[in-house]
Amino acid sequence: MAHCEPRRRGGIVVRISRTRETTHAVTLKVEGALVADWVPVLADACVSHLDQRKTVELDFGDVGFMDRQAVGAVRELIAKGVTILHPTPLVRGLLDEHLP
């Protein structure tokens, strides 16, 4: 299991860690507040795995906040085939029409 240290930008902390990876799939756990500053980090992580033809799952069980830019970026990732696992009520409300 790979982990990355929490990162802080402008007082906002987020942690993105790889909790499961096989030759065909990867699960990334996102914790904290997902805001515009962190969108490129999350998008790059997802796209690098998608480019390897892996299924990408994002575990959002510990996401406490998403700003408008993050919502838009996650919607784009969903459109590319990324699956959201364990959405909190907040995340489900923001992404409702994009979640199964």
Buried (B, 14 or more C-beta within 10 A) or exposed (E): EEEEEEBEEEEBEBBBBBBEBEEEEBBBBBBBBBBBBBBEBBBEBBBEBBEEEBBBBBBBBEBEBBBEBBBEBBBBBBEEEBBBEBBBEEBBEBBEEBBE
